[in-house]
Amino acid sequence: MSIHKTSFTTQIQKCIFTLTPFLLACQPQEEKTKTTYPEDNWGEVTEALPNYYAASDVTKKHLELTKEWYEIAANEWGNFGPLEFWIVGKSEESAADLDEKYCNLRKSLSPNLEIRYCLDRDHDFTTYAREGNAGLNLRRNNHEEWSGFIVTMASKNPSPDEDDYKVVMLHEYFHVYQHAHIYTRDESKREELAKKNPWWLEGGAEYMAQLLYSRQEGVRDDYLQEVMKGKLRSLPMLAKSGVNRIDEISYGPRAMIAYDLGAWFIAYLIDKTSEEAYRDHFFDDLNDLDFEGSFVKNFGSSSESMLKDFHNNFLKLSIQEKMLILPKK
């Protein structure tokens, strides 16, 4: 199913949710012979708006900015859900309060989960308050009743006063788009379709976010060229990394190399084929044909062949020659 450019005009009037902690009663254990889930419309474009939850120190301006750039992304790539945005400020105390609301909500949607494990998770909202950044928490597995997307946006690295905040919002929403096109609840199968290492998912989210941002009114004409040129600083880092290709880099200290050069790989792939082949057709065929089958069908070659050409030929071109593949505004 192709969903690109689905008309989605939102009137975002949702308020910030305040959740009241509920009492947990001891329930008799029933023998279960089969796991059942609520009606599952995963991967379908929806008219349902996201839910927004913000820490007490988050400003209205910050909240409205998040809504605005979600809407830009959803209008471009389709509106998928269920989707939650959790917006963290700079106060760790306020973030801790938000964590309690978050874990109570997780419990209400998937009653078999333990709140104490949620509150003890490694990367909680106080971490976001302290360190900043953003992230997508995908909830779709065989252990929880609720499936959905949870995007966390912090107040620094980048801050809502920086243009990078808008790009990061688009980046995280393209992750929603990517994962909405993988239907299975089986986590190992999802990993197989999405690729475990960051070159594919992160490279795709980064390039498509930068591309969409570059097309917005008021953004300078050479924005995409300047940003992508900056990403080539990761090229000598790849040579020193001890690996030969971006698909060999895992999440961790060297991951930014895969983010940067992965974005270039997606630009290279689109130049070889088309934006529609990557954005629409590859993802439409992914569940039926698996990663490699969809790759070959839509890009005309195996991923191995494309990666070899990208490293052995394209990355050895001059900067000026590389820049020629980027679309003009």
N, C-alpha and C positions, 0 to 999 in steps of 0.2 A: 504494500500500500504506500503510495507516495503522499506525503503530508506537507511538503514544502509550500510555503506561502498560503497556508490555511488562514482564511480571514478570521481574525480574533481581535475584536475591539473591546477592550476591557474598560469597565468603570470601577476602578478599585476604591471601594468604600469600606473595606473591612477594617475593623478596629483591632487594636492590639489585644490579644487574649490574656486574661488573668485566670489561671487555673487554681481551683481550690483543692488542696490535697484531700484525698478521699480515704476512708477507713477500709482496711483490708480485713475481711472476715475469713475465718478458717472454713474451707469448703471440703466436703467429703470427696475423696479421690474416686473418679470413675474410670473404669477400665476402658481404654481407647483402642479400637481396632483399626481405625483409619483417621488420618489427619484431614480435616476439612477446612476450607477457607471461605471467606466471604466472596461474593461475586467479583470476578477478576476481569477488569477491563484494561489490563496492562498493555501499554503500547498504543492505545487509542487516543487520538486528539480529543481533548475535553474542553468544555466551557467552564468548568469549575476553576475558580481562582485559588491561588495559594493562601495558606494561613500564615500570618506574620506574628512572631513573638519577639519582643524586644526587652532587653534589660532596662531597668528603671533610669539609667543614666544616658540612654540613647536619645538623641534629639529627634524631633519631628522631621527636621530637614533630612537627617540621615535615613530615616524610615522611608520618606517620600522618594529620595534618590534611589533607594533599593527597588521600590515598586516601579519607578519609571524605567529602569534599565532591565528589569525582568520583563516588562511589557514589550520593550523593543526586541528582546530575544524571542519571546513567545510569538510575536507577530511575524518574525522572520522564519523561525524554525518549527513552529507549531507549539501548541500549549499542551504539556503533558503533566500528569500528576498521578496520585496525590503528591502535593508539593508543600513543604514547609520552609519558611525562612526564619532562622534564629539569628538575631542581630545583637551583637555583644558590644558593650562600651569599654571603657578603660578601668572601671572599678571592679576589682576582684570580688568584693562583697556582693555587688549587684549581680555579677556573673554567677556566683554561687547560688543566689536565690533563683536565677533563671535555670540553673541545673536541676533544682528540685522540681520546678514546673515541668521541665523537659522529661524527667524520669517518671513523674506521675502520669504524664500524657502517654509515654511509651507503654507503661503498665496498663493504662485504660484501653489502649488499642490492641495490645497483645498480652492478655492477662497471665499467660504462663511465664512471662519474664520476671526476673527478680530485680526490684528497685535497687537493692544494695550493690548489685553488679553494675548497674547503670551509673550510680553515683561514684563508683570506684574506677570508672573507665580512665584510661591513660590520658586521653586528650579531651578534657572537658572544657566547659566555657571559661573557667578561670584561666586555663592555659591560653585560650584565645585573647582574653583580656590582657594577659601579661605579655604575650608574644605577637599577637596580631595574626594576620593572614586570613585565609578563607578555605572552605572545603565542602565537598559533597559527601554526605553519609548515605550510601545506598542501603535501603532496608528491603531486601527481597531474598528470602531463603525458605527452607523447609521447617524452620523453628519458630517463626513468628506469623501470626495471623495477618498482620498489616504489612502491606508492601507500599513503599513510597520513597520519595526523595527528600532529604533533609539538607538544606544549604545553610551553612553558617558563614556570616560575614562579620568581621571584626572592625575595630575602629582605628587600626593602624596597620601598616605594612600590607596594603596601602590604607591611608585614611580616606574618609569620604570627601575630603577637600582636594584630593588628588584625582587627576583624570584616570590614573591607573585603576582606581576603584571601579570605574565603569567597565573597563576591559576585563577585570577580574570577575565582575558579575556575569558578563557574557561568557567568559571561559567556564564558569561553574554551570551555567545553564546549558552550554553545549554538552557538558557531561550528562546532564539530565537527558538531553536528546539522544546521546549515544546509548545510554543504558535503557532508555525506553524502547529501544529497538532490539533488545535482547530479552526474550520472553521467559526463559526457563527460570525456575527457582533453584535449580541445582548450582551450587556455588562453583564447583570445579568446571562445569560446562560454561558458566558465565565467564570464568577466567579464560577458558579456551577461546571463546568468541571475541572477547575484549582484548586479549593479549595481556599477559601478566606484567611485563615491563612497560615503562611509561612512554616509549617512543610513539606508540600508535594512539592511545587515548589522549595523552597529554599533548602530543604534537598536534593532533587534530583539534582539540579544544583551544589550544593557544593560537593556532593559525586562523581558525574560523572566527574566534573572538576579535583578533586584531583586524581581520578583513572586514567584519561587520562594523566595527568601530570606525575604521578608516572611511567608510561610506556614509557616515552620519553628517548631517549638515553642520558646518562650522569647523569641521576637522580639516587641518591643513592638507593640501593636495599630496605632499610627499611623506605623509605620516607613515604609511605602510612600508615604504622603501627605507625610511630611517630606522624604524623599529627592527625590520628584518636584517638590515645591515648590522645592527647591534648584536643580533643573535649569532652572527658569524664569529664573534669572539670566543664562542665555545668550540670552534673548529680546532685550534691548537690544543685545547684542553682534551679533546678526544684523542689526539695523537699521543698525549702524555698519560692517558687514563689506564693503559694496559689492556684495552680491548680494541677491536678493529672496527666495530659497527655499533650504531645506536641501539639496535635491538638486543644487544648484549648487556646493556646498562640497566640495572635494577633501580628501584626507589632507594634513596639514601643520599650520601654526600655528593655523588656524581650525577644525580638525577637531572640537574639543570641542563647538562649537556644534551640529554635526550629530549627535554622540553624544547630547547632552542633548535637543535638540528632536526628534531622530529617535526617541528613547525615547517622547517624548510623541506622536509620530505613530503609533507602534505601539499605544499605549494608546487613542488616538482611533480607530484602525482597528478594534481589538477591540471597543470600545464601539459602533461602528456595526454590527458584525456579530457575531462571537463569538470567544472564545479558540480554539475548535476550528477555526473557519474559517481563522484565521491559522496556528496551530501545526501543525495536521494537514493540512487539505484543500489549502491553498495549496501546501505543499511536496510533497504527494502528486501534484499535477497539474503541477508545474513543468517536468519534463522533456518531457512530452508536449505541453503547451500553450505553452511558453515563458513568460517573466515576465508579459508583458501579458495573454496569454490566461488564465493562471491567476489573475491579479489580478482581471480582469473577472468570471470565472466565480464566484470565491469571495467577492468583496467587492461585486459588483453595480455596479461603476462602474470607469472607467479610472483609472490611477494619476494621470494629469494632472488629472482632475476632483477626485480626493480631495486631492491636494496643493494645488490652488487653494482648496478649501473649508477645508482645515486652516489655510492662511495668511490667507485673507481673512476668515474667520469665527471659527473655533475659537480661534486665537491672540489674537484681539481681545477674547475674553471676559474677565471679571474672574477673578482667581485663584480665588476661591470657586467660580465656575461651572466653571472647568477641573477643579477637584478632584473635582467630582461624578461624573466618568466613571471614577474609580479604584475598583476593587473594595475592599470592606471585608474585613478578615480574618475 
